[in-house]
Amino acid sequence: MTTRPHILVDADACPVKDEIYKVAWRLEVPVTLVSNAHLRVPQHPLIARVVVSDGFDAADDWIAEHVDAGAVVVTADILLADRCLKAGAAAVLSPNGKPFTSSSIGNAVAVRAIMADLRAGGDRIGGPPPFGKEDRSRFLSALDTAIVQAKRALG
């Protein structure tokens, strides 16, 4: 079986689903949206929906188990990004378009742990900045680039 580029989406809270559809249709790349709840998705041969149980990390587990060299994963979950990189994903992107890479993921995991410790200790820390048009634009560009690179790498 030949591996081909495909997009796996951690879809429950993904703010860029419409952008993913646009890129997928233009580049003719299949998309699988994975969630714990039923999501409305366009009826299109390139779009698939997988609804997993509401068990802890069920969507993450499904995605991590289906990663291969053609997978471009979209997630805001740093621990899932780490799993996908270790499983050999072609690319892992956050919804704001910033790529998770093997050289950046260790730092991201460490910062996540520090922030969790601070929150557990009662510290009030702010969340990420609001999601904006620049994030959407950066994501579109990053997804397009990741798919083109995956197509080249797979021949």
N, CA, C and O atoms as a GROMACS GRO file, in nm:
protein
  620
    1MET      N    1   0.084  -0.119   0.000
    1MET     CA    2   0.000   0.000   0.000
    1MET      C    3   0.088   0.125   0.000
    1MET      O    4   0.183   0.134   0.078
    2THR      N    5   0.058   0.217  -0.085
    2THR     CA    6   0.135   0.341  -0.097
    2THR      C    7   0.080   0.445  -0.002
    2THR      O    8  -0.041   0.466   0.007
    3THR      N    9   0.170   0.510   0.069
    3THR     CA   10   0.129   0.619   0.157
    3THR      C   11   0.110   0.744   0.073
    3THR      O   12   0.191   0.774  -0.014
    4ARG      N   13   0.003   0.816   0.100
    4ARG     CA   14  -0.020   0.941   0.030
    4ARG      C   15  -0.054   1.048   0.132
    4ARG      O   16  -0.098   1.018   0.242
    5PRO      N   17  -0.032   1.173   0.096
    5PRO     CA   18  -0.062   1.280   0.190
    5PRO      C   19  -0.209   1.278   0.232
    5PRO      O   20  -0.299   1.257   0.150
    6HIS      N   21  -0.231   1.302   0.360
    6HIS     CA   22  -0.366   1.313   0.413
    6HIS      C   23  -0.359   1.400   0.538
    6HIS      O   24  -0.253   1.413   0.600
    7ILE      N   25  -0.472   1.458   0.575
    7ILE     CA   26  -0.479   1.548   0.689
    7ILE      C   27  -0.560   1.481   0.798
    7ILE      O   28  -0.672   1.435   0.775
    8LEU      N   29  -0.502   1.477   0.918
    8LEU     CA   30  -0.572   1.427   1.037
    8LEU      C   31  -0.596   1.547   1.128
    8LEU      O   32  -0.503   1.621   1.159
    9VAL      N   33  -0.721   1.566   1.172
    9VAL     CA   34  -0.756   1.685   1.249
    9VAL      C   35  -0.810   1.646   1.386
    9VAL      O   36  -0.904   1.568   1.397
   10ASP      N   37  -0.748   1.701   1.490
   10ASP     CA   38  -0.799   1.693   1.627
   10ASP      C   39  -0.912   1.796   1.630
   10ASP      O   40  -0.889   1.914   1.658
   11ALA      N   41  -1.034   1.751   1.602
   11ALA     CA   42  -1.139   1.843   1.556
   11ALA      C   43  -1.229   1.904   1.662
   11ALA      O   44  -1.298   2.002   1.633
   12ASP      N   45  -1.231   1.853   1.783
   12ASP     CA   46  -1.329   1.902   1.881
   12ASP      C   47  -1.327   2.054   1.898
   12ASP      O   48  -1.433   2.117   1.899
   13ALA      N   49  -1.211   2.114   1.911
   13ALA     CA   50  -1.205   2.258   1.932
   13ALA      C   51  -1.125   2.328   1.822
   13ALA      O   52  -1.072   2.437   1.844
   14CYS      N   53  -1.117   2.267   1.706
   14CYS     CA   54  -1.035   2.322   1.598
   14CYS      C   55  -1.105   2.442   1.533
   14CYS      O   56  -1.216   2.428   1.481
   15PRO      N   57  -1.040   2.560   1.536
   15PRO     CA   58  -1.104   2.679   1.479
   15PRO      C   59  -1.080   2.699   1.329
   15PRO      O   60  -1.127   2.797   1.272
   16VAL      N   61  -1.007   2.606   1.265
   16VAL     CA   62  -0.970   2.627   1.124
   16VAL      C   63  -1.022   2.516   1.032
   16VAL      O   64  -0.960   2.486   0.930
   17LYS      N   65  -1.134   2.457   1.068
   17LYS     CA   66  -1.188   2.349   0.985
   17LYS      C   67  -1.220   2.397   0.843
   17LYS      O   68  -1.190   2.327   0.746
   18ASP      N   69  -1.281   2.514   0.829
   18ASP     CA   70  -1.314   2.565   0.695
   18ASP      C   71  -1.189   2.584   0.610
   18ASP      O   72  -1.190   2.555   0.491
   19GLU      N   73  -1.082   2.633   0.672
   19GLU     CA   74  -0.956   2.651   0.599
   19GLU      C   75  -0.898   2.516   0.556
   19GLU      O   76  -0.843   2.504   0.447
   20ILE      N   77  -0.912   2.417   0.641
   20ILE     CA   78  -0.863   2.282   0.608
   20ILE      C   79  -0.938   2.228   0.487
   20ILE      O   80  -0.876   2.172   0.396
   21TYR      N   81  -1.071   2.245   0.485
   21TYR     CA   82  -1.149   2.197   0.371
   21TYR      C   83  -1.103   2.263   0.242
   21TYR      O   84  -1.086   2.196   0.140
   22LYS      N   85  -1.082   2.395   0.246
   22LYS     CA   86  -1.042   2.468   0.125
   22LYS      C   87  -0.910   2.414   0.069
   22LYS      O   88  -0.898   2.391  -0.051
   23VAL      N   89  -0.813   2.395   0.156
   23VAL     CA   90  -0.682   2.344   0.111
   23VAL      C   91  -0.697   2.201   0.061
   23VAL      O   92  -0.640   2.165  -0.043
   24ALA      N   93  -0.772   2.120   0.132
   24ALA     CA   94  -0.790   1.980   0.092
   24ALA      C   95  -0.855   1.970  -0.045
   24ALA      O   96  -0.812   1.890  -0.128
   25TRP      N   97  -0.959   2.048  -0.069
   25TRP     CA   98  -1.027   2.043  -0.198
   25TRP      C   99  -0.935   2.090  -0.310
   25TRP      O  100  -0.931   2.030  -0.417
   26ARG      N  101  -0.862   2.199  -0.284
   26ARG     CA  102  -0.775   2.254  -0.388
   26ARG      C  103  -0.662   2.158  -0.422
   26ARG      O  104  -0.627   2.143  -0.539
   27LEU      N  105  -0.603   2.095  -0.321
   27LEU     CA  106  -0.489   2.006  -0.345
   27LEU      C  107  -0.530   1.859  -0.357
   27LEU      O  108  -0.445   1.772  -0.374
   28GLU      N  109  -0.660   1.832  -0.347
   28GLU     CA  110  -0.715   1.697  -0.359
   28GLU      C  111  -0.650   1.600  -0.260
   28GLU      O  112  -0.596   1.497  -0.297
   29VAL      N  113  -0.659   1.638  -0.132
   29VAL     CA  114  -0.601   1.560  -0.024
   29VAL      C  115  -0.713   1.521   0.072
   29VAL      O  116  -0.792   1.607   0.113
   30PRO      N  117  -0.722   1.394   0.110
   30PRO     CA  118  -0.827   1.353   0.203
   30PRO      C  119  -0.804   1.407   0.344
   30PRO      O  120  -0.691   1.427   0.388
   31VAL      N  121  -0.915   1.431   0.412
   31VAL     CA  122  -0.915   1.483   0.548
   31VAL      C  123  -0.996   1.391   0.637
   31VAL      O  124  -1.104   1.346   0.598
   32THR      N  125  -0.944   1.362   0.757
   32THR     CA  126  -1.020   1.288   0.857
   32THR      C  127  -1.029   1.376   0.981
   32THR      O  128  -0.927   1.412   1.040
   33LEU      N  129  -1.151   1.410   1.019
   33LEU     CA  130  -1.175   1.487   1.141
   33LEU      C  131  -1.211   1.390   1.252
   33LEU      O  132  -1.304   1.312   1.239
   34VAL      N  133  -1.136   1.397   1.360
   34VAL     CA  134  -1.156   1.304   1.472
   34VAL      C  135  -1.206   1.384   1.592
   34VAL      O  136  -1.146   1.484   1.631
   35SER      N  137  -1.316   1.338   1.650
   35SER     CA  138  -1.374   1.411   1.764
   35SER      C  139  -1.444   1.315   1.859
   35SER      O  140  -1.468   1.198   1.826
   36ASN      N  141  -1.475   1.366   1.977
   36ASN     CA  142  -1.550   1.290   2.077
   36ASN      C  143  -1.701   1.307   2.058
   36ASN      O  144  -1.780   1.231   2.113
   37ALA      N  145  -1.739   1.407   1.980
   37ALA     CA  146  -1.881   1.436   1.959
   37ALA      C  147  -1.908   1.446   1.809
   37ALA      O  148  -1.816   1.467   1.729
   38HIS      N  149  -2.032   1.430   1.774
   38HIS     CA  150  -2.073   1.440   1.633
   38HIS      C  151  -2.054   1.583   1.586
   38HIS      O  152  -2.107   1.676   1.647
   39LEU      N  153  -1.980   1.601   1.478
   39LEU     CA  154  -1.960   1.733   1.418
   39LEU      C  155  -2.022   1.734   1.279
   39LEU      O  156  -2.022   1.633   1.209
   40ARG      N  157  -2.074   1.848   1.241
   40ARG     CA  158  -2.124   1.861   1.104
   40ARG      C  159  -2.005   1.889   1.014
   40ARG      O  160  -1.926   1.980   1.038
   41VAL      N  161  -1.994   1.810   0.910
   41VAL     CA  162  -1.887   1.829   0.813
   41VAL      C  163  -1.949   1.828   0.674
   41VAL      O  164  -2.056   1.770   0.653
   42PRO      N  165  -1.883   1.892   0.578
   42PRO     CA  166  -1.937   1.892   0.442
   42PRO      C  167  -1.943   1.750   0.386
   42PRO      O  168  -1.856   1.667   0.413
   43GLN      N  169  -2.046   1.724   0.309
   43GLN     CA  170  -2.054   1.596   0.241
   43GLN      C  171  -1.970   1.606   0.116
   43GLN      O  172  -2.007   1.672   0.018
   44HIS      N  173  -1.855   1.541   0.120
   44HIS     CA  174  -1.759   1.546   0.010
   44HIS      C  175  -1.675   1.420   0.017
   44HIS      O  176  -1.643   1.375   0.127
   45PRO      N  177  -1.639   1.362  -0.096
   45PRO     CA  178  -1.562   1.238  -0.094
   45PRO      C  179  -1.426   1.248  -0.024
   45PRO      O  180  -1.371   1.147   0.020
   46LEU      N  181  -1.370   1.369  -0.013
   46LEU     CA  182  -1.240   1.384   0.052
   46LEU      C  183  -1.251   1.404   0.203
   46LEU      O  184  -1.150   1.403   0.273
   47ILE      N  185  -1.373   1.423   0.255
   47ILE     CA  186  -1.391   1.455   0.397
   47ILE      C  187  -1.452   1.334   0.469
   47ILE      O  188  -1.558   1.284   0.430
   48ALA      N  189  -1.383   1.289   0.575
   48ALA     CA  190  -1.434   1.179   0.657
   48ALA      C  191  -1.439   1.226   0.802
   48ALA      O  192  -1.360   1.310   0.846
   49ARG      N  193  -1.533   1.171   0.875
   49ARG     CA  194  -1.550   1.203   1.015
   49ARG      C  195  -1.539   1.074   1.096
   49ARG      O  196  -1.599   0.972   1.061
   50VAL      N  197  -1.461   1.080   1.205
   50VAL     CA  198  -1.451   0.967   1.297
   50VAL      C  199  -1.492   1.018   1.434
   50VAL      O  200  -1.431   1.111   1.487
   51VAL      N  201  -1.594   0.958   1.492
   51VAL     CA  202  -1.637   0.993   1.627
   51VAL      C  203  -1.592   0.881   1.719
   51VAL      O  204  -1.633   0.766   1.703
   52VAL      N  205  -1.507   0.915   1.814
   52VAL     CA  206  -1.455   0.817   1.909
   52VAL      C  207  -1.533   0.829   2.040
   52VAL      O  208  -1.617   0.918   2.055
   53SER      N  209  -1.505   0.739   2.134
   53SER     CA  210  -1.572   0.746   2.263
   53SER      C  211  -1.530   0.874   2.334
   53SER      O  212  -1.436   0.942   2.292
   54ASP      N  213  -1.599   0.905   2.443
   54ASP     CA  214  -1.562   1.025   2.518
   54ASP      C  215  -1.457   0.994   2.623
   54ASP      O  216  -1.436   1.073   2.716
   55GLY      N  217  -1.391   0.879   2.610
   55GLY     CA  218  -1.284   0.842   2.703
   55GLY      C  219  -1.167   0.939   2.694
   55GLY      O  220  -1.144   1.002   2.591
   56PHE      N  221  -1.095   0.949   2.803
   56PHE     CA  222  -0.980   1.039   2.810
   56PHE      C  223  -0.881   1.006   2.699
   56PHE      O  224  -0.838   0.891   2.686
   57ASP      N  225  -0.846   1.104   2.620
   57ASP     CA  226  -0.750   1.092   2.510
   57ASP      C  227  -0.792   0.996   2.398
   57ASP      O  228  -0.707   0.952   2.320
   58ALA      N  229  -0.921   0.964   2.388
   58ALA     CA  230  -0.965   0.871   2.283
   58ALA      C  231  -0.936   0.926   2.143
   58ALA      O  232  -0.890   0.852   2.056
   59ALA      N  233  -0.963   1.054   2.121
   59ALA     CA  234  -0.936   1.114   1.990
   59ALA      C  235  -0.786   1.117   1.964
   59ALA      O  236  -0.741   1.087   1.854
   60ASP      N  237  -0.709   1.154   2.066
   60ASP     CA  238  -0.563   1.158   2.051
   60ASP      C  239  -0.508   1.020   2.018
   60ASP      O  240  -0.421   1.006   1.932
   61ASP      N  241  -0.560   0.919   2.087
   61ASP     CA  242  -0.512   0.782   2.062
   61ASP      C  243  -0.543   0.740   1.919
   61ASP      O  244  -0.458   0.681   1.852
   62TRP      N  245  -0.664   0.771   1.872
   62TRP     CA  246  -0.701   0.732   1.735
   62TRP      C  247  -0.607   0.799   1.635
   62TRP      O  248  -0.556   0.735   1.544
   63ILE      N  249  -0.585   0.929   1.654
   63ILE     CA  250  -0.499   1.003   1.561
   63ILE      C  251  -0.358   0.946   1.564
   63ILE      O  252  -0.300   0.919   1.459
   64ALA      N  253  -0.302   0.929   1.682
   64ALA     CA  254  -0.164   0.879   1.694
   64ALA      C  255  -0.149   0.740   1.630
   64ALA      O  256  -0.044   0.708   1.574
   65GLU      N  257  -0.253   0.659   1.637
   65GLU     CA  258  -0.248   0.524   1.578
   65GLU      C  259  -0.258   0.527   1.426
   65GLU      O  260  -0.221   0.429   1.360
   66HIS      N  261  -0.306   0.636   1.369
   66HIS     CA  262  -0.325   0.644   1.224
   66HIS      C  263  -0.224   0.736   1.155
   66HIS      O  264  -0.239   0.768   1.037
   67VAL      N  265  -0.123   0.777   1.227
   67VAL     CA  266  -0.018   0.860   1.169
   67VAL      C  267   0.076   0.774   1.086
   67VAL      O  268   0.113   0.664   1.126
   68ASP      N  269   0.112   0.827   0.969
   68ASP     CA  270   0.215   0.764   0.886
   68ASP      C  271   0.294   0.876   0.820
   68ASP      O  272   0.274   0.994   0.852
   69ALA      N  273   0.382   0.842   0.729
   69ALA     CA  274   0.469   0.941   0.667
   69ALA      C  275   0.394   1.042   0.580
   69ALA      O  276   0.451   1.145   0.543
   70GLY      N  277   0.268   1.015   0.548
   70GLY     CA  278   0.190   1.109   0.468
   70GLY      C  279   0.098   1.198   0.550
   70GLY      O  280   0.030   1.284   0.496
   71ALA      N  281   0.096   1.176   0.682
   71ALA     CA  282   0.001   1.248   0.767
   71ALA      C  283   0.047   1.390   0.799
   71ALA      O  284   0.159   1.413   0.844
   72VAL      N  285  -0.043   1.483   0.775
   72VAL     CA  286  -0.026   1.620   0.822
   72VAL      C  287  -0.132   1.635   0.931
   72VAL      O  288  -0.252   1.632   0.903
   73VAL      N  289  -0.087   1.652   1.054
   73VAL     CA  290  -0.177   1.655   1.169
   73VAL      C  291  -0.200   1.799   1.212
   73VAL      O  292  -0.107   1.879   1.218
   74VAL      N  293  -0.326   1.832   1.241
   74VAL     CA  294  -0.362   1.964   1.291
   74VAL      C  295  -0.414   1.947   1.433
   74VAL      O  296  -0.517   1.883   1.455
   75THR      N  297  -0.342   2.005   1.530
   75THR     CA  298  -0.381   1.996   1.670
   75THR      C  299  -0.320   2.110   1.750
   75THR      O  300  -0.213   2.160   1.716
   76ALA      N  301  -0.389   2.150   1.855
   76ALA     CA  302  -0.334   2.246   1.949
   76ALA      C  303  -0.275   2.173   2.070
   76ALA      O  304  -0.214   2.234   2.157
   77ASP      N  305  -0.294   2.042   2.075
   77ASP     CA  306  -0.252   1.959   2.188
   77ASP      C  307  -0.103   1.925   2.176
   77ASP      O  308  -0.063   1.850   2.087
   78ILE      N  309  -0.022   1.981   2.264
   78ILE     CA  310   0.123   1.963   2.256
   78ILE      C  311   0.163   1.818   2.276
   78ILE      O  312   0.253   1.769   2.208
   79LEU      N  313   0.098   1.748   2.367
   79LEU     CA  314   0.134   1.608   2.390
   79LEU      C  315   0.096   1.520   2.270
   79LEU      O  316   0.169   1.427   2.236
   80LEU      N  317  -0.016   1.550   2.205
   80LEU     CA  318  -0.052   1.477   2.084
   80LEU      C  319   0.047   1.510   1.973
   80LEU      O  320   0.087   1.421   1.898
   81ALA      N  321   0.086   1.636   1.961
   81ALA     CA  322   0.185   1.675   1.860
   81ALA      C  323   0.314   1.595   1.880
   81ALA      O  324   0.373   1.548   1.783
   82ASP      N  325   0.356   1.581   2.003
   82ASP     CA  326   0.477   1.504   2.034
   82ASP      C  327   0.460   1.358   1.990
   82ASP      O  328   0.550   1.301   1.927
   83ARG      N  329   0.347   1.298   2.021
   83ARG     CA  330   0.322   1.159   1.982
   83ARG      C  331   0.324   1.143   1.830
   83ARG      O  332   0.380   1.046   1.777
   84CYS      N  333   0.264   1.239   1.760
   84CYS     CA  334   0.256   1.231   1.614
   84CYS      C  335   0.394   1.248   1.550
   84CYS      O  336   0.426   1.179   1.453
   85LEU      N  337   0.474   1.338   1.602
   85LEU     CA  338   0.610   1.353   1.550
   85LEU      C  339   0.690   1.225   1.570
   85LEU      O  340   0.761   1.181   1.481
   86LYS      N  341   0.677   1.166   1.689
   86LYS     CA  342   0.749   1.041   1.718
   86LYS      C  343   0.700   0.926   1.631
   86LYS      O  344   0.774   0.832   1.604
   87ALA      N  345   0.574   0.933   1.588
   87ALA     CA  346   0.516   0.827   1.503
   87ALA      C  347   0.550   0.847   1.355
   87ALA      O  348   0.515   0.763   1.272
   88GLY      N  349   0.617   0.958   1.323
   88GLY     CA  350   0.662   0.978   1.185
   88GLY      C  351   0.573   1.062   1.097
   88GLY      O  352   0.578   1.048   0.974
   89ALA      N  353   0.491   1.149   1.155
   89ALA     CA  354   0.404   1.236   1.074
   89ALA      C  355   0.488   1.323   0.980
   89ALA      O  356   0.600   1.363   1.013
   90ALA      N  357   0.433   1.352   0.864
   90ALA     CA  358   0.500   1.441   0.768
   90ALA      C  359   0.513   1.581   0.828
   90ALA      O  360   0.615   1.647   0.811
   91ALA      N  361   0.408   1.625   0.899
   91ALA     CA  362   0.408   1.757   0.963
   91ALA      C  363   0.300   1.760   1.070
   91ALA      O  364   0.201   1.687   1.063
   92VAL      N  365   0.323   1.845   1.171
   92VAL     CA  366   0.222   1.869   1.274
   92VAL      C  367   0.211   2.020   1.289
   92VAL      O  368   0.310   2.089   1.316
   93LEU      N  369   0.089   2.070   1.271
   93LEU     CA  370   0.065   2.215   1.277
   93LEU      C  371  -0.035   2.249   1.386
   93LEU      O  372  -0.131   2.176   1.409
   94SER      N  373  -0.011   2.362   1.452
   94SER     CA  374  -0.111   2.414   1.544
   94SER      C  375  -0.212   2.494   1.460
   94SER      O  376  -0.181   2.534   1.348
   95PRO      N  377  -0.331   2.517   1.513
   95PRO     CA  378  -0.431   2.593   1.437
   95PRO      C  379  -0.389   2.736   1.402
   95PRO      O  380  -0.448   2.797   1.313
   96ASN      N  381  -0.288   2.789   1.470
   96ASN     CA  382  -0.241   2.923   1.435
   96ASN      C  383  -0.131   2.918   1.330
   96ASN      O  384  -0.071   3.021   1.297
   97GLY      N  385  -0.103   2.798   1.278
   97GLY     CA  386  -0.007   2.784   1.169
   97GLY      C  387   0.136   2.758   1.211
   97GLY      O  388   0.223   2.737   1.126
   98LYS      N  389   0.162   2.760   1.339
   98LYS     CA  390   0.298   2.735   1.385
   98LYS      C  391   0.324   2.585   1.384
   98LYS      O  392   0.247   2.508   1.442
   99PRO      N  393   0.432   2.543   1.318
   99PRO     CA  394   0.460   2.399   1.313
   99PRO      C  395   0.522   2.350   1.443
   99PRO      O  396   0.600   2.420   1.507
  100PHE      N  397   0.487   2.229   1.479
  100PHE     CA  398   0.558   2.157   1.584
  100PHE      C  399   0.664   2.076   1.510
  100PHE      O  400   0.633   2.007   1.413
  101THR      N  401   0.788   2.084   1.554
  101THR     CA  402   0.896   2.009   1.490
  101THR      C  403   0.970   1.928   1.594
  101THR      O  404   0.954   1.949   1.715
  102SER      N  405   1.052   1.836   1.547
  102SER     CA  406   1.130   1.755   1.643
  102SER      C  407   1.226   1.843   1.723
  102SER      O  408   1.261   1.808   1.836
  103SER      N  409   1.267   1.956   1.668
  103SER     CA  410   1.358   2.044   1.743
  103SER      C  411   1.284   2.140   1.836
  103SER      O  412   1.346   2.195   1.928
  104SER      N  413   1.155   2.162   1.816
  104SER     CA  414   1.082   2.255   1.902
  104SER      C  415   0.989   2.187   2.003
  104SER      O  416   0.948   2.250   2.100
  105ILE      N  417   0.957   2.061   1.982
  105ILE     CA  418   0.855   1.997   2.064
  105ILE      C  419   0.899   1.978   2.209
  105ILE      O  420   0.817   1.989   2.300
  106GLY      N  421   1.027   1.950   2.232
  106GLY     CA  422   1.075   1.932   2.369
  106GLY      C  423   1.052   2.056   2.453
  106GLY      O  424   1.006   2.046   2.567
  107ASN      N  425   1.084   2.172   2.398
  107ASN     CA  426   1.062   2.298   2.468
  107ASN      C  427   0.913   2.322   2.492
  107ASN      O  428   0.874   2.366   2.600
  108ALA      N  429   0.830   2.292   2.392
  108ALA     CA  430   0.686   2.312   2.407
  108ALA      C  431   0.629   2.224   2.517
  108ALA      O  432   0.544   2.268   2.594
  109VAL      N  433   0.675   2.099   2.526
  109VAL     CA  434   0.629   2.007   2.630
  109VAL      C  435   0.673   2.059   2.768
  109VAL      O  436   0.596   2.055   2.864
  110ALA      N  437   0.797   2.108   2.776
  110ALA     CA  438   0.849   2.160   2.904
  110ALA      C  439   0.770   2.282   2.950
  110ALA      O  440   0.735   2.293   3.067
  111VAL      N  441   0.742   2.374   2.858
  111VAL     CA  442   0.666   2.494   2.894
  111VAL      C  443   0.525   2.455   2.937
  111VAL      O  444   0.472   2.512   3.032
  112ARG      N  445   0.466   2.359   2.869
  112ARG     CA  446   0.333   2.312   2.906
  112ARG      C  447   0.334   2.259   3.049
  112ARG      O  448   0.243   2.289   3.127
  113ALA      N  449   0.436   2.180   3.085
  113ALA     CA  450   0.445   2.123   3.219
  113ALA      C  451   0.462   2.234   3.324
  113ALA      O  452   0.400   2.228   3.430
  114ILE      N  453   0.544   2.332   3.295
  114ILE     CA  454   0.564   2.443   3.388
  114ILE      C  455   0.434   2.519   3.410
  114ILE      O  456   0.399   2.552   3.524
  115MET      N  457   0.362   2.546   3.302
  115MET     CA  458   0.236   2.619   3.314
  115MET      C  459   0.133   2.538   3.394
  115MET      O  460   0.058   2.593   3.474
  116ALA      N  461   0.131   2.407   3.372
  116ALA     CA  462   0.038   2.322   3.448
  116ALA      C  463   0.073   2.326   3.597
  116ALA      O  464  -0.016   2.331   3.681
  117ASP      N  465   0.203   2.323   3.630
  117ASP     CA  466   0.245   2.332   3.770
  117ASP      C  467   0.204   2.465   3.831
  117ASP      O  468   0.158   2.469   3.946
  118LEU      N  469   0.221   2.573   3.756
  118LEU     CA  470   0.182   2.704   3.807
  118LEU      C  471   0.032   2.710   3.833
  118LEU      O  472  -0.011   2.761   3.937
  119ARG      N  473  -0.048   2.658   3.739
  119ARG     CA  474  -0.193   2.658   3.758
  119ARG      C  475  -0.232   2.572   3.876
  119ARG      O  476  -0.319   2.609   3.954
  120ALA      N  477  -0.167   2.456   3.891
  120ALA     CA  478  -0.197   2.366   4.003
  120ALA      C  479  -0.162   2.431   4.136
  120ALA      O  480  -0.225   2.403   4.238
  121GLY      N  481  -0.063   2.518   4.135
  121GLY     CA  482  -0.022   2.588   4.257
  121GLY      C  483  -0.108   2.709   4.287
  121GLY      O  484  -0.084   2.778   4.386
  122GLY      N  485  -0.208   2.736   4.204
  122GLY     CA  486  -0.300   2.846   4.230
  122GLY      C  487  -0.264   2.975   4.159
  122GLY      O  488  -0.336   3.074   4.172
  123ASP      N  489  -0.156   2.975   4.084
  123ASP     CA  490  -0.120   3.097   4.011
  123ASP      C  491  -0.220   3.122   3.900
  123ASP      O  492  -0.265   3.030   3.831
  124ARG      N  493  -0.254   3.248   3.884
  124ARG     CA  494  -0.344   3.286   3.775
  124ARG      C  495  -0.257   3.333   3.659
  124ARG      O  496  -0.188   3.434   3.667
  125ILE      N  497  -0.262   3.258   3.554
  125ILE     CA  498  -0.184   3.294   3.436
  125ILE      C  499  -0.278   3.306   3.318
  125ILE      O  500  -0.378   3.235   3.308
  126GLY      N  501  -0.245   3.396   3.230
  126GLY     CA  502  -0.330   3.418   3.114
  126GLY      C  503  -0.318   3.305   3.013
  126GLY      O  504  -0.221   3.230   3.013
  127GLY      N  505  -0.416   3.296   2.930
  127GLY     CA  506  -0.414   3.197   2.823
  127GLY      C  507  -0.350   3.255   2.698
  127GLY      O  508  -0.288   3.362   2.704
  128PRO      N  509  -0.362   3.186   2.590
  128PRO     CA  510  -0.305   3.236   2.464
  128PRO      C  511  -0.380   3.360   2.417
  128PRO      O  512  -0.494   3.384   2.459
  129PRO      N  513  -0.318   3.439   2.331
  129PRO     CA  514  -0.388   3.556   2.278
  129PRO      C  515  -0.508   3.512   2.194
  129PRO      O  516  -0.512   3.398   2.148
  130PRO      N  517  -0.605   3.600   2.175
  130PRO     CA  518  -0.723   3.565   2.094
  130PRO      C  519  -0.682   3.522   1.953
  130PRO      O  520  -0.586   3.574   1.896
  131PHE      N  521  -0.757   3.428   1.898
  131PHE     CA  522  -0.734   3.378   1.764
  131PHE      C  523  -0.778   3.485   1.665
  131PHE      O  524  -0.890   3.534   1.673
  132GLY      N  525  -0.690   3.521   1.571
  132GLY     CA  526  -0.722   3.630   1.480
  132GLY      C  527  -0.702   3.597   1.334
  132GLY      O  528  -0.666   3.485   1.298
  133LYS      N  529  -0.726   3.698   1.249
  133LYS     CA  530  -0.712   3.680   1.104
  133LYS      C  531  -0.570   3.642   1.064
  133LYS      O  532  -0.550   3.563   0.972
  134GLU      N  533  -0.471   3.698   1.135
  134GLU     CA  534  -0.331   3.665   1.103
  134GLU      C  535  -0.305   3.517   1.127
  134GLU      O  536  -0.233   3.452   1.051
  135ASP      N  537  -0.365   3.463   1.236
  135ASP     CA  538  -0.349   3.321   1.266
  135ASP      C  539  -0.408   3.235   1.155
  135ASP      O  540  -0.347   3.136   1.112
  136ARG      N  541  -0.527   3.273   1.108
  136ARG     CA  542  -0.593   3.200   1.000
  136ARG      C  543  -0.509   3.202   0.873
  136ARG      O  544  -0.492   3.100   0.806
  137SER      N  545  -0.456   3.318   0.841
  137SER     CA  546  -0.373   3.334   0.722
  137SER      C  547  -0.244   3.253   0.734
  137SER      O  548  -0.204   3.186   0.639
  138ARG      N  549  -0.181   3.258   0.850
  138ARG     CA  550  -0.058   3.182   0.873
  138ARG      C  551  -0.087   3.032   0.863
  138ARG      O  552  -0.008   2.956   0.808
  139PHE      N  553  -0.202   2.991   0.917
  139PHE     CA  554  -0.239   2.850   0.910
  139PHE      C  555  -0.258   2.804   0.765
  139PHE      O  556  -0.206   2.700   0.726
  140LEU      N  557  -0.333   2.881   0.687
  140LEU     CA  558  -0.357   2.845   0.547
  140LEU      C  559  -0.225   2.826   0.473
  140LEU      O  560  -0.207   2.727   0.400
  141SER      N  561  -0.134   2.918   0.490
  141SER     CA  562  -0.004   2.911   0.424
  141SER      C  563   0.076   2.789   0.472
  141SER      O  564   0.135   2.716   0.392
  142ALA      N  565   0.076   2.767   0.604
  142ALA     CA  566   0.152   2.655   0.661
  142ALA      C  567   0.095   2.520   0.616
  142ALA      O  568   0.170   2.428   0.586
  143LEU      N  569  -0.037   2.509   0.612
  143LEU     CA  570  -0.099   2.383   0.569
  143LEU      C  571  -0.069   2.356   0.423
  143LEU      O  572  -0.034   2.244   0.386
  144ASP      N  573  -0.082   2.457   0.340
  144ASP     CA  574  -0.051   2.443   0.198
  144ASP      C  575   0.094   2.395   0.180
  144ASP      O  576   0.120   2.301   0.105
  145THR      N  577   0.187   2.461   0.249
  145THR     CA  578   0.329   2.424   0.240
  145THR      C  579   0.352   2.281   0.288
  145THR      O  580   0.425   2.206   0.224
  146ALA      N  581   0.290   2.243   0.400
  146ALA     CA  582   0.309   2.109   0.455
  146ALA      C  583   0.259   2.001   0.359
  146ALA      O  584   0.324   1.897   0.343
  147ILE      N  585   0.145   2.025   0.295
  147ILE     CA  586   0.090   1.927   0.201
  147ILE      C  587   0.181   1.915   0.078
  147ILE      O  588   0.210   1.804   0.034
  148VAL      N  589   0.224   2.027   0.024
  148VAL     CA  590   0.313   2.026  -0.093
  148VAL      C  591   0.442   1.952  -0.059
  148VAL      O  592   0.490   1.871  -0.138
  149GLN      N  593   0.499   1.978   0.058
  149GLN     CA  594   0.622   1.909   0.099
  149GLN      C  595   0.600   1.760   0.117
  149GLN      O  596   0.684   1.679   0.078
  150ALA      N  597   0.485   1.723   0.175
  150ALA     CA  598   0.455   1.580   0.193
  150ALA      C  599   0.439   1.511   0.058
  150ALA      O  600   0.484   1.398   0.041
  151LYS      N  601   0.375   1.577  -0.038
  151LYS     CA  602   0.359   1.519  -0.171
  151LYS      C  603   0.497   1.497  -0.235
  151LYS      O  604   0.522   1.392  -0.294
  152ARG      N  605   0.585   1.596  -0.223
  152ARG     CA  606   0.720   1.583  -0.280
  152ARG      C  607   0.798   1.469  -0.214
  152ARG      O  608   0.863   1.389  -0.281
  153ALA      N  609   0.790   1.463  -0.081
  153ALA     CA  610   0.866   1.362  -0.007
  153ALA      C  611   0.820   1.220  -0.039
  153ALA      O  612   0.900   1.126  -0.038
  154LEU      N  613   0.691   1.207  -0.067
  154LEU     CA  614   0.636   1.072  -0.094
  154LEU      C  615   0.647   1.036  -0.243
  154LEU      O  616   0.621   0.922  -0.282
  155GLY      N  617   0.686   1.134  -0.324
  155GLY     CA  618   0.705   1.106  -0.467
  155GLY      C  619   0.577   1.104  -0.536
  155GLY      O  620   0.574   1.082  -0.657
   0.00000   0.00000   0.00000
